[in-house]
C-alpha cells in the first residue's frame, strides 16, 4: 500500500536562486556540499529535463551510498520537479519511491514543499525519517550556500 511523507522547509533564498540551484544540482551539489555528495553523474539526457537519469553517490556516513534517479516531470514556470528512484540502496527497502519538489515564494525567501510517495518492501510502520532529514538538510545547506555567496 503506497504511503506519503512530506515536509515544508522555509529558507531565506529567493525562489529563483533556489530553483536554479536545484535545476543545476548535477554540477552544484558535489562542489557546494562535498560533505553530502561525492558525485552526480548524468547517465541519460541532460540531467535536468524529463527522461534524464542521474546516479548520485553520497559520502560515507550518509544513510545510502548510491541512488539512481529518473526525472519524471519538470515545470520551470511553477518551479516543480518530480523524480523517481529507480535503483540503488534505497530500492532494497522500497518497491517504489517518487518525490515531488515545489518551490514557492514566502516572505523574503522561499517555501520548499517536498513530498514522497513510496511503497515499502517490508511492512514497517515507521516513516523513512532519515531520508526526510537528509532532504531538509540539503535545502538548509542551499540556503547557507546562498547566504555566503
C-alpha positions in Angstrom: 0.0 0.0 0.0 1.6 3.3 -1.1 2.3 5.8 1.7 3.3 9.5 1.7 5.6 11.7 3.7 6.1 15.4 3.4 7.9 18.3 4.8 7.9 22.0 4.3 11.1 23.9 4.7 11.4 27.7 4.8 14.6 29.2 3.5 15.9 32.7 3.1 16.8 32.1 -0.5 14.8 33.6 -3.3 12.6 31.1 -5.3 14.6 31.9 -8.4 18.0 31.2 -6.9 16.7 28.1 -5.1 15.2 26.7 -8.3 18.4 27.5 -10.2 20.4 25.6 -7.6 18.0 22.6 -7.7 17.9 22.6 -11.5 21.7 22.6 -11.7 22.2 20.1 -8.8 24.4 17.9 -11.0 27.2 20.4 -11.0 26.4 22.5 -7.9 25.7 19.8 -5.2 29.1 17.9 -5.3 31.1 21.2 -5.2 28.8 23.2 -2.8 28.0 20.2 -0.5 31.0 17.8 -0.6 30.1 16.5 2.9 26.9 15.1 1.4 27.5 14.3 -2.3 30.6 12.7 -3.8 29.4 12.8 -7.4 26.3 13.2 -9.5 26.7 11.6 -12.9 24.3 12.1 -15.8 23.6 8.7 -17.4 20.9 9.7 -19.8 19.6 13.1 -21.0 20.9 16.4 -19.7 20.5 15.8 -16.0 17.6 18.3 -15.6 14.8 17.5 -18.0 12.2 14.7 -18.1 13.7 11.4 -19.0 17.1 12.2 -17.6 18.7 9.6 -15.4 21.3 10.6 -12.7 23.5 8.5 -10.5 24.1 10.1 -7.1 27.0 8.9 -5.0 26.8 10.1 -1.4 29.7 10.5 1.1 30.5 8.0 3.8 28.2 8.3 6.8 25.1 9.0 4.8 22.3 6.5 5.0 22.7 5.4 1.4 25.8 5.1 -0.8 24.2 5.4 -4.2 20.9 6.3 -5.8 19.8 6.2 -9.4 17.1 8.7 -10.2 14.9 9.4 -13.2 13.4 12.8 -13.7 9.7 12.3 -14.5 8.5 15.9 -14.9 9.8 19.5 -14.7 7.8 22.8 -14.7 10.2 25.7 -14.6 7.4 28.2 -14.5 5.8 26.6 -11.5 9.2 25.5 -10.1 8.2 21.9 -9.6 10.1 18.7 -10.3 9.2 15.0 -9.9 11.7 12.2 -9.9 11.7 8.5 -9.1 14.4 6.5 -7.5 14.9 3.6 -9.9 17.9 1.8 -8.5 20.4 1.9 -5.7 20.5 1.3 -1.9 17.0 2.8 -1.3 15.4 0.1 -3.5 16.4 -2.6 -1.0 13.7 -1.1 1.2 11.1 0.3 -1.3 9.2 -1.1 -4.2 8.5 2.4 -5.4 9.9 5.8 -4.4 8.8 9.0 -6.1 9.4 12.6 -4.9 8.0 15.9 -5.8 9.6 19.3 -5.0 7.7 22.5 -5.2 9.4 25.9 -4.6 7.2 28.9 -3.9 7.8 32.4 -2.7 7.4 33.0 1.0 8.1 36.4 2.5 11.7 37.4 1.7 12.6 33.8 0.8 11.0 30.5 -0.3 9.0 27.7 0.9 10.1 24.3 -0.3 7.4 21.6 -0.3 9.0 18.1 -0.5 6.7 15.1 -0.7 7.5 11.5 -1.4 5.1 8.7 -2.3 6.6 5.3 -1.5 5.8 1.6 -1.1 7.9 -0.4 1.3 9.3 -3.8 0.6 8.8 -4.8 4.3 5.7 -3.8 6.3 7.2 -1.3 8.7 5.0 1.3 10.4 7.8 3.9 10.5 8.1 6.7 8.0 11.6 7.0 6.5 12.6 9.9 8.7 16.3 9.6 7.8 15.5 10.4 4.2 13.3 13.3 5.2 16.0 14.7 7.4 18.5 14.4 4.6 16.2 16.4 2.3 15.7 19.1 5.0 19.5 19.3 5.5 20.0 19.7 1.7 17.5 22.6 1.5 19.0 24.3 4.5 22.5 23.8 3.1 21.3 25.5 -0.1 20.2 28.4 2.0 23.6 28.7 3.7 25.4 28.4 0.3 23.4 31.4 -1.0 23.8 33.4 2.2 27.6 33.0 2.0 27.7 33.9 -1.8 
